[in-house]
Amino acid sequence: MAKKILVLGGAHVDRRGRIFGETAPGASNPGAWFEEPGGGGFNAARNLARLGFDVRLISPRGGDPSGEMVAEAASLAGIDDRPFVFLDRKTPSYTAILERDGNLVIALADMELYQLFVPRRLTIRAIRDAFEETDLVLCDANLPAETLAAIATRAATCGKPVAAIAISPAKVVRLKPSLSGIDHLFLNEAEAAALTESRPEDPREWVSGLRALGLRNGVITRGKRELIAFSRDSIVRLHPPIVEEVADVTGAGDSLAAGVLAALLSGRELAEAVRHGAAAAAITVQSPYATAENLSPELLNSMLTLVPRAEILS
């Protein structure tokens, strides 16, 4: 029987503009516009569903065509979608401008609806039951700080592990009061800097800072450079595989989180789990979408052959 994952977090519309030529700041840039469902929690949920897990998604949504787009994408990915629908509100959105090579120039997040996911929502019978039935709770920092704290508390009461996706430097600080209740945190170096209020020359120094804040396990991604992952008693380093043709980096961190969690739930150690995460991210950046529609356990295993072994530092 497939393991169950409960996802509480962002599920909205991603709008991305791609600049055709060299980026000209402060000027009009020729390009093209693209729109698809996205969100940290939603991207991870779709990846986990495609990797064979039983995924239930709970998030706020507006009663508009954008909300319907998200619902349809969830259904196509095989997700058990249980949104809070606010008929008089609009579904949140994320609007990004990307350079020709896919790197982010600037983005705007219109996410006010997530503030309505308040802690008392967790007392609804269906959500209480979902916590009891799941094998893992995954949340993201699109949600309010007090809700994230309540999620960690309820998961601890139910004896369920909690993973979290940082989302952005501005939002990751919402997780700070809850770090001792989070089992796995996925963040990039900008988010690690925001959380620890430090920018060390050696990225391994972020580990001690995050541990001091109460975090037990984490993965810090650094784009094309080596990532750092840690548990209670070990630190590992991994060089991501070289991807010749990058279509779009959007969703890479979410897919990495899904790959790592899938491997951990399957009983693999951290050093091997981050290889699975790196393989999932490599598949994603070759896709024009925030999640690769062809992701499967078979494709992931194929990509693993291109991922180097992780180096255990301590």
Steps between C-alpha positions, in 0.01 A plus 500: 500500500631846406605722787280803567615861495293796617596828332393833651625799305508700182293397198452792267573634152855559377546759226844518343634741241814388312732764352621403151830690491745655743319650799469878490411623852263796515391452139250308288627150419361286216377166633213258546247429773412161652248397768455177695394376845776514760592566862764335717270253671308428179813440292637260761160330524486436125854362499426269795179376337690421180754309708224274626392652832143552622487881524227715654517878445327759718535871415289817463374582151281761336177434316642604163638344178850493654369284782341268248833477315673389820227245576527350151879470525469333840255248359725423200793437737295258710480721809214481749421873487305644798516882475334768710314690227419868558251577224538878533882499489762454232747213500854607599757551226875520450630711210865468397727647234774263384818561304567317175687224687210447741642682803269724699518879456215601731168361621181624662293282734130586546430262788261674740246217487741270686455721808149351527650157571492567874587245773135427587460345152711213631225412746259400220424129529617415148838663562540336841434165334747579221774560760423168667504306173812646336861379512648848450379859516648744248437874531646815348565853618220648292288441811492734803758445776236411758350239266839346434555478877158338543580248224823401675319467833216286360745279310701446819181411686423240232859376490546597136819648347480848346689632198494862383594695187644847563347672189698830520732704724205719602278205592743253656515708818141390566645157576749628757277453808417145386842365402531270802176333387607453137679182403622604153540848351579569134651841426748675274798708609311831492236348728766353728658846525164655589426239762842504670570869432845402375691460175802280577768435240473128570137386450553225756492769768129544428450154645612603848282810476192300401567239767526779758149609395373150577493345152589129494528429127530724195610533140657826375508529120738734318394492136761327286745489792522224758212464741541442872274264694510413867337284763547488876844341473623540143566749220515399134594686185380426149590647162183514287520326162589717203192586292590612149160640399323693777145588393379665823625489859152565643400217736847346523517540878151358544586194292823454695298501823262241354786278387674514837179431694405214268838337563487556877150351519633201310762446771807648335770686690552875459805469269301285257178701543665823383611320183136419430411863564771624264381257232141625532618862476710422190195349331292806590736768369498329160123546486332831406257438787535537879463123526607248237190325371707193408647456849477138613695263726653347186617835359636601840703180524635563151608853593667368817776351284613857424501615863835467682531345843446731794805578711458448874675790674431404861 
